[in-house]
Amino acid sequence: MKSFLILFALTIAFSSAFAGDLPRKMQTPRETYPNVDVIHDTVTTPRGERLRTIITKPRSVKGKLPVIFVAGWLSCDSVEAPENTKDETSMLFRQLAQLPGFCLFRVDKQGVGDSEGNCAENDFDSELAGYRAAFRALKNYDFIDTDRIYLLGISNGGGFAPVIAETSAEQGQVRGFIVVGGWGKTWFEHMLEIERRRFGLMGKTPAEVTERTKGATTLYYEWLIKKRKVADVLSENASLADLWPEGKDRDHLYGRPLAFYEQLQNLNLAAAWSKVKVPTLVLHGQYDWIMSRDDHELIAQYVNANSPGAARFVEVPETGHTLQTYTNWANAFAGKSSGLNQNGARFIIDWLKDRQRVL
């Protein structure tokens, strides 16, 4: 009878400990590392969705450690980094998870990985609310020094990273930014620039690129500036239909709802970056056809205007949008990567180590 009661008590305790956890959706094993603790937790968005968080910390280190907080990309891909991954960003995460003296904090957006919600229909404002909930959850971990937060923004996250921390107190907790393949203008400008590059990489002649860019200017102006529905714009001007990247789907772009981009267009990232005074590393790949080099140069200029010398811009040779390795534009456009660009990863790791030495 006594053994039964002990077993019953342990069962209740185990169930209580995991009752609030998210069911496992990912097909890959959870990531593990030698000498690194991996904590799977959750945060709840204002709408009540539970999001998966993944926190790593060195096992042997005592006391509080600085944390690398990841602001991720636009697509509906998980931030998990399983062993033997071939994804370049996941390879970077595995290196950062094993970086001595740092914690790494990641969150899967709505509908991605184990997180609740529907990524394909989730707008940017809701996604940002999830990142903000995750940022505020940092205080829940006694091994994280919330006065030493480094924001790593990748792709879309490399643009909106400075708006994650809302209050002046939260902004004061951020000790630095790392931008990889980000943006800093308006989404309207971004769309014109990426489309011009895309048309050229599709093999169009210079004259054809210019004519198609004229059409794209009309399309995106009507949608993002005049705030008309894409379906209405295309139905009124059939010649623009061939320019729309999603074919007959007039409700989504790059796997996200159109409202997502309308909200990105509402951002003033120049204003946000112009308030940043902390050290900032800005990386752009030589063969990044998605984001423009001058966006990154502008981000560095904005930060340096506040604090001369605080920001460093680096054009990383033979590198794609998010640290893939490419030897030419054609391979970059086709996604034929030969793995993580270790030089790009080294810039990030060395920069973080330098921050430790300064402190």
SULMO-V34613 format. One record per residue. N is the residue number from 1. RES is the residue in one letter. OMEGA is omega in degrees with one decimal (* if undefined). BURIAL is b if it has 16 or more other C-alpha atoms within 10 Angstrom, else e. Layout:
<<N & RES & OMEGA & BURIAL> <N & RES & OMEGA & BURIAL>>
This chain:
<<1 & M & -179.8 & e> <2 & K & 178.5 & e> <3 & S & 179.1 & e> <4 & F & -178.9 & e> <5 & L & 178.3 & e> <6 & I & 178.8 & e> <7 & L & 179.9 & e> <8 & F & -179.6 & e> <9 & A & 178.5 & e> <10 & L & 178.3 & e> <11 & T & 178.9 & e> <12 & I & 180.0 & e> <13 & A & 179.4 & e> <14 & F & -179.2 & e> <15 & S & -179.9 & e> <16 & S & -177.5 & e> <17 & A & -173.9 & e> <18 & F & -177.6 & e> <19 & A & -177.6 & e> <20 & G & -177.2 & e> <21 & D & 179.7 & e> <22 & L & 174.5 & b> <23 & P & -178.7 & e> <24 & R & 177.7 & e> <25 & K & -177.3 & e> <26 & M & -178.8 & e> <27 & Q & -178.3 & e> <28 & T & 175.3 & e> <29 & P & 176.0 & e> <30 & R & -174.2 & e> <31 & E & 177.2 & e> <32 & T & 179.5 & e> <33 & Y & 171.6 & e> <34 & P & 175.0 & e> <35 & N & 176.9 & e> <36 & V & 175.0 & b> <37 & D & 177.3 & b> <38 & V & -176.7 & b> <39 & I & 174.8 & e> <40 & H & -174.8 & e> <41 & D & 178.3 & e> <42 & T & 165.6 & b> <43 & V & -178.3 & b> <44 & T & 179.5 & b> <45 & T & 175.8 & b> <46 & P & 178.4 & e> <47 & R & 176.6 & e> <48 & G & 178.2 & e> <49 & E & 175.7 & b> <50 & R & -179.0 & b> <51 & L & 177.5 & b> <52 & R & 171.9 & b> <53 & T & 179.1 & b> <54 & I & -177.1 & b> <55 & I & 175.1 & b> <56 & T & 177.4 & b> <57 & K & 175.9 & b> <58 & P & -173.5 & b> <59 & R & -171.0 & e> <60 & S & -174.2 & e> <61 & V & 176.9 & e> <62 & K & 179.2 & e> <63 & G & -176.0 & e> <64 & K & -178.7 & b> <65 & L & 172.8 & b> <66 & P & -176.1 & b> <67 & V & 172.4 & b> <68 & I & -178.5 & b> <69 & F & -173.7 & b> <70 & V & 168.4 & b> <71 & A & -166.4 & b> <72 & G & -169.8 & b> <73 & W & -177.0 & b> <74 & L & -172.6 & b> <75 & S & -177.2 & e> <76 & C & 179.1 & b> <77 & D & -176.3 & e> <78 & S & 174.9 & b> <79 & V & 177.9 & b> <80 & E & -177.1 & b> <81 & A & -177.9 & b> <82 & P & 177.5 & b> <83 & E & -179.7 & e> <84 & N & 176.6 & e> <85 & T & 175.7 & e> <86 & K & -179.7 & e> <87 & D & -173.3 & e> <88 & E & -179.8 & b> <89 & T & 176.7 & b> <90 & S & 175.8 & b> <91 & M & 177.1 & b> <92 & L & 179.9 & b> <93 & F & 179.9 & b> <94 & R & 175.8 & b> <95 & Q & -179.1 & e> <96 & L & 178.6 & b> <97 & A & -178.5 & b> <98 & Q & 179.2 & b> <99 & L & -178.5 & b> <100 & P & 174.0 & e> <101 & G & -178.7 & b> <102 & F & 164.7 & b> <103 & C & 176.4 & b> <104 & L & -177.3 & b> <105 & F & 178.3 & b> <106 & R & 175.7 & b> <107 & V & 173.9 & b> <108 & D & -178.7 & b> <109 & K & -178.0 & b> <110 & Q & 175.3 & b> <111 & G & -178.6 & b> <112 & V & -178.1 & b> <113 & G & 178.8 & b> <114 & D & -172.3 & b> <115 & S & 177.0 & b> <116 & E & 177.2 & b> <117 & G & -177.6 & b> <118 & N & -176.2 & e> <119 & C & -174.9 & b> <120 & A & -179.9 & b> <121 & E & -177.1 & b> <122 & N & -177.8 & b> <123 & D & -175.1 & b> <124 & F & -178.1 & b> <125 & D & 178.3 & e> <126 & S & 177.9 & b> <127 & E & 178.6 & b> <128 & L & 178.0 & b> <129 & A & 176.6 & b> <130 & G & 177.1 & b> <131 & Y & -179.9 & b> <132 & R & 176.0 & b> <133 & A & 178.6 & b> <134 & A & 179.1 & b> <135 & F & -179.3 & b> <136 & R & 179.1 & e> <137 & A & -179.9 & e> <138 & L & -177.7 & b> <139 & K & -177.6 & e> <140 & N & -174.4 & e> <141 & Y & -173.5 & e> <142 & D & 179.1 & e> <143 & F & 179.5 & b> <144 & I & 174.9 & b> <145 & D & -175.7 & b> <146 & T & 172.3 & b> <147 & D & 177.6 & b> <148 & R & -179.6 & b> <149 & I & 175.6 & b> <150 & Y & -177.9 & b> <151 & L & 176.9 & b> <152 & L & -179.8 & b> <153 & G & -175.9 & b> <154 & I & 180.0 & b> <155 & S & -179.5 & b> <156 & N & 178.2 & b> <157 & G & 175.7 & b> <158 & G & 173.9 & b> <159 & G & -171.6 & b> <160 & F & -177.3 & b> <161 & A & -176.2 & b> <162 & P & 178.5 & b> <163 & V & 178.2 & b> <164 & I & 176.2 & b> <165 & A & -172.5 & b> <166 & E & -174.0 & e> <167 & T & 177.8 & e> <168 & S & 177.8 & e> <169 & A & 178.4 & e> <170 & E & 179.4 & e> <171 & Q & 178.3 & b> <172 & G & 178.2 & e> <173 & Q & -176.6 & e> <174 & V & -178.4 & b> <175 & R & 179.6 & b> <176 & G & 179.0 & b> <177 & F & 169.6 & b> <178 & I & -179.9 & b> <179 & V & 175.8 & b> <180 & V & 178.2 & b> <181 & G & -176.1 & b> <182 & G & 179.8 & b> <183 & W & -175.8 & b> <184 & G & 178.7 & b> <185 & K & 172.5 & b> <186 & T & 179.5 & b> <187 & W & 176.0 & b> <188 & F & 178.7 & b> <189 & E & 178.9 & e> <190 & H & -177.7 & b> <191 & M & 178.3 & b> <192 & L & -177.8 & b> <193 & E & 179.7 & b> <194 & I & -179.8 & b> <195 & E & 175.9 & b> <196 & R & 178.1 & b> <197 & R & -179.0 & b> <198 & R & -179.9 & b> <199 & F & 179.5 & b> <200 & G & -179.3 & e> <201 & L & 174.5 & b> <202 & M & 179.0 & e> <203 & G & 178.0 & e> <204 & K & 176.8 & e> <205 & T & 177.7 & e> <206 & P & 178.7 & e> <207 & A & 178.9 & e> <208 & E & 178.0 & e> <209 & V & -179.4 & b> <210 & T & 180.0 & e> <211 & E & 179.1 & e> <212 & R & 178.2 & b> <213 & T & 174.8 & b> <214 & K & 178.8 & e> <215 & G & 178.3 & b> <216 & A & 177.8 & b> <217 & T & 177.1 & b> <218 & T & -177.5 & e> <219 & L & -175.0 & b> <220 & Y & 174.2 & b> <221 & Y & -179.8 & b> <222 & E & -178.1 & b> <223 & W & -169.9 & b> <224 & L & -179.1 & b> <225 & I & -179.4 & e> <226 & K & 173.4 & e> <227 & K & 174.8 & e> <228 & R & 178.4 & e> <229 & K & 178.7 & e> <230 & V & -179.1 & b> <231 & A & -179.7 & e> <232 & D & -179.2 & e> <233 & V & -178.0 & b> <234 & L & 179.2 & b> <235 & S & -179.5 & e> <236 & E & -177.8 & e> <237 & N & -175.3 & e> <238 & A & -178.2 & e> <239 & S & 179.8 & e> <240 & L & -173.8 & b> <241 & A & -178.2 & b> <242 & D & -178.6 & e> <243 & L & -177.4 & b> <244 & W & -172.1 & b> <245 & P & -172.8 & e> <246 & E & 176.7 & e> <247 & G & -176.0 & e> <248 & K & 176.6 & e> <249 & D & -177.1 & e> <250 & R & -177.4 & b> <251 & D & -177.1 & e> <252 & H & 173.3 & b> <253 & L & -178.4 & b> <254 & Y & 176.1 & e> <255 & G & 179.8 & e> <256 & R & -179.7 & b> <257 & P & -177.1 & b> <258 & L & 178.2 & b> <259 & A & 178.8 & b> <260 & F & -176.2 & b> <261 & Y & 175.0 & b> <262 & E & 177.7 & b> <263 & Q & 173.1 & e> <264 & L & 179.3 & b> <265 & Q & -179.9 & b> <266 & N & -178.5 & e> <267 & L & 170.1 & b> <268 & N & -175.4 & e> <269 & L & 175.9 & b> <270 & A & 178.0 & b> <271 & A & -178.6 & e> <272 & A & -179.4 & b> <273 & W & 179.7 & b> <274 & S & 177.5 & b> <275 & K & -175.9 & b> <276 & V & -179.9 & b> <277 & K & -174.8 & b> <278 & V & 179.2 & b> <279 & P & -175.1 & b> <280 & T & 175.3 & b> <281 & L & -175.3 & b> <282 & V & -176.9 & b> <283 & L & 174.4 & b> <284 & H & -179.2 & b> <285 & G & 179.1 & b> <286 & Q & -177.2 & b> <287 & Y & 173.7 & b> <288 & D & 179.8 & b> <289 & W & -176.8 & b> <290 & I & -179.5 & b> <291 & M & -174.2 & b> <292 & S & 177.7 & b> <293 & R & -173.2 & b> <294 & D & 171.4 & e> <295 & D & -178.5 & b> <296 & H & 177.0 & b> <297 & E & 178.7 & b> <298 & L & 178.1 & b> <299 & I & 178.8 & b> <300 & A & 178.5 & b> <301 & Q & -179.7 & b> <302 & Y & -178.4 & b> <303 & V & -178.6 & b> <304 & N & 175.8 & b> <305 & A & 177.6 & b> <306 & N & -175.5 & b> <307 & S & -174.5 & e> <308 & P & 178.5 & e> <309 & G & -177.8 & e> <310 & A & -176.2 & b> <311 & A & 176.6 & b> <312 & R & 175.3 & b> <313 & F & 178.5 & b> <314 & V & 169.7 & b> <315 & E & -173.5 & b> <316 & V & -177.7 & b> <317 & P & 174.5 & b> <318 & E & -176.4 & b> <319 & T & 179.2 & b> <320 & G & -172.0 & b> <321 & H & -178.3 & b> <322 & T & 171.8 & b> <323 & L & 168.5 & b> <324 & Q & 177.4 & b> <325 & T & 177.3 & b> <326 & Y & 177.8 & b> <327 & T & 178.4 & b> <328 & N & -178.2 & e> <329 & W & -177.7 & b> <330 & A & 178.5 & e> <331 & N & 178.1 & e> <332 & A & -178.8 & b> <333 & F & 179.5 & b> <334 & A & -179.8 & e> <335 & G & -179.1 & e> <336 & K & -177.5 & e> <337 & S & 174.4 & b> <338 & S & 174.8 & e> <339 & G & 179.5 & b> <340 & L & 175.3 & b> <341 & N & -174.2 & b> <342 & Q & 176.6 & b> <343 & N & 176.9 & e> <344 & G & 177.8 & b> <345 & A & -179.2 & b> <346 & R & 175.7 & e> <347 & F & -178.3 & e> <348 & I & -177.0 & b> <349 & I & 179.3 & b> <350 & D & 179.1 & e> <351 & W & 178.5 & b> <352 & L & 177.4 & b> <353 & K & 177.4 & e> <354 & D & 178.7 & e> <355 & R & 177.6 & e> <356 & Q & -178.8 & e> <357 & R & 179.2 & e> <358 & V & -179.4 & e> <359 & L & * & e>>
